[in-house]
Amino acid sequence: MLVAAPGAAYGQVFLATQPKPEFTIGPLSVRANVGPKAGPIEVSLLFSLVVPASVSAAALEQSLYLLWPGEVDGEPIAGAPDPELRRTVEGRGFQVTREGRLPLAARGIYSGGERQKPEPIAGGAPFVTYTREAGPLGQGTPGSWIRIPWTPRLIDRSWLIELRMRLTGLRRQKQATWLENALWGERHVIALSFNDVRTRTTFPMYLAYRDRVVHLSDDPSQLIITFADSTHLKIHEVYPGSSQRRSSETRKATEIVSAYLDPSEGLRPQVLSVQFGYFTGWKAWSPLLFAALFFVLGNLAGPLVTMLVKTLGARLQGRIQFGPSSGAPAQRETGTIVPRETLARIAPGETTQAEILDLCGPDPEERERLSAPGRRTLVYRGRRVVPHRRRRFGWLATVNRWDIEHHEVEIELEGDRVRDVQAQVHRTRLSQPGPA
């Protein structure tokens, strides 16, 4: 969505000197040249006029005007500023902040063995940059009013007129956190548009001269953004989705993103926006390096976190107990604990081994002395943990201490009969139950 609705889109509108012009613009190419270094971006416009066959070319001789929403700059061209441009702008209530002339040339389409050099147009294209008085929200975006003087090359099908300028606000940095900039590097957004007159400085001028707007012809027209040093370029997002990406046919390590302009859209703004970033040095390996770092830290931190969780879990288990408030505290038993009532039912000389297994359990430890054949000892061991509660909050209770009882019963057999029974209980107080 950030790319689909860029905050700084630059567009342009062509206007004629006379109302209801009978010619159209075509083909039109708006090209921005982007490099890895920050600074003004070179923008060039290549265009010509399409004149109907029924209209005399001599009757169309007039200057063209370009309404550009933004501040423009370029190579210094000899010549005084055009006072008529200043009067036109100031007559609409604007304040002129800068004036000068932009480079203007004619390029031949057809060339022989050698590429034909651009033919400079004397005097260039005079311009004024103007703005409105600051409002409650501050100073608005300035606008530029550029005059393109008439030349026969405008209607010559074998020539295209080239207007070159430098723009400072075309490339803007995308807002991101420091972590995103560290991982992926800085990202930038560049946006070109056509027929964008929504700013506070361009709309009044368009409204005053809207009957002089020159529309696009059916010839192919494009918005083009050229990226140099494509080996260190990462393009993240492109809008619209129908835009084309390709490598330059004539420039090495250059990538081109372009979008065709639809003449049926009329004065509806058409936008080409690209979110990109240049990476150099170690930043080219930053995704891999950070992934490897997180992998190593994960392997090192895993045992530490596991140990910490086990330690904290054991402490919480020893200090907190969860259960109903009524009744005795829940006890934990491991092994086999033979109750006193069961021991009282064992009669030496009468109780058999089978009866012992039924009363006390089927899995005792068995010891036998080699020096006393026929005598065996069955051993039952068990452990009981009893908590002593301190405070209770509903089903949650804190534990003050734990009583650990170790039960051991030795039943000596002679043959198949019980010869003797011994039982011992060892009690210990601990702050937590500990392992079984």
QUIVENJO-V914365 format. One record per backbone hydrogen bond with DSSP energy under -1.0 kcal/mol. CO is the residue of the C=O (numbers start at 1). NH is the residue of the N-H. Records with the same first field share a line. If there is no record, write none. Layout:
BEGIN
CO: NH / NH
END
This chain:
BEGIN
1: 5
10: 193
12: 195
13: 67
14: 214
15: 65
24: 50
25: 217
28: 222
29: 46
30: 224
31: 44
32: 226
34: 228
41: 167
42: 33
43: 165
44: 31
45: 163
46: 29
47: 161
48: 26
50: 24
52: 55
57: 60
64: 148
65: 15
66: 146
67: 13
68: 70 / 144
73: 166
82: 86
83: 87
84: 88
85: 89
86: 90
87: 91
89: 92 / 94
90: 93
95: 131
98: 129
100: 127
102: 125
103: 164
104: 121
105: 162
106: 119
107: 160
119: 106
121: 124
125: 102
126: 147
127: 100
128: 145
129: 97 / 98
130: 143
131: 95
135: 138
138: 135
143: 130
144: 68
145: 128
146: 66
148: 64
151: 154
152: 155
154: 49
156: 159
158: 109
160: 107
161: 47
162: 105
163: 45
165: 43
166: 73
167: 41
172: 189
177: 181
178: 182
179: 183
180: 184
181: 185
187: 174
188: 276
189: 172
190: 274
191: 10
192: 272
194: 270
199: 203
202: 206
203: 207
204: 208
205: 209
209: 212
211: 20
212: 16
215: 25
221: 261
222: 30
223: 259
224: 32
225: 257
226: 34
227: 255
229: 232
230: 233
232: 279
234: 277
237: 275
239: 273
240: 243
244: 258
246: 256
253: 230
254: 248
255: 227
256: 246
257: 225
258: 244
259: 223
262: 265
263: 266
265: 268
270: 194
272: 192
273: 239
274: 190
275: 236 / 237
276: 188
277: 234
280: 283
281: 284
282: 285
285: 289
286: 290
287: 291
288: 292
289: 293
290: 294
291: 295
292: 296
293: 297
294: 298
295: 299
296: 300
297: 301
298: 302
301: 305
302: 306
303: 307
304: 308
305: 309
306: 310
307: 311
308: 312
309: 313
310: 314
311: 315
312: 316
313: 317
314: 318
315: 319
316: 320
319: 399
321: 397
332: 385
334: 383
339: 343
340: 344
343: 346
347: 350 / 351
351: 418
352: 356
353: 357
354: 358
355: 359
356: 360
365: 379
367: 377
372: 375
374: 415
376: 413
377: 367
378: 411
379: 365
380: 409
381: 336
382: 407
383: 334
384: 405
385: 332
386: 403
388: 400
391: 398
393: 396
395: 323
396: 393
397: 321
398: 390
401: 388
402: 430
403: 386
404: 428
405: 384
406: 426
407: 382
408: 424
409: 380
410: 422
411: 378
412: 419 / 420
413: 376
414: 417
416: 353
417: 414
418: 349
420: 412
422: 410
424: 408
426: 406
428: 404
430: 402
END
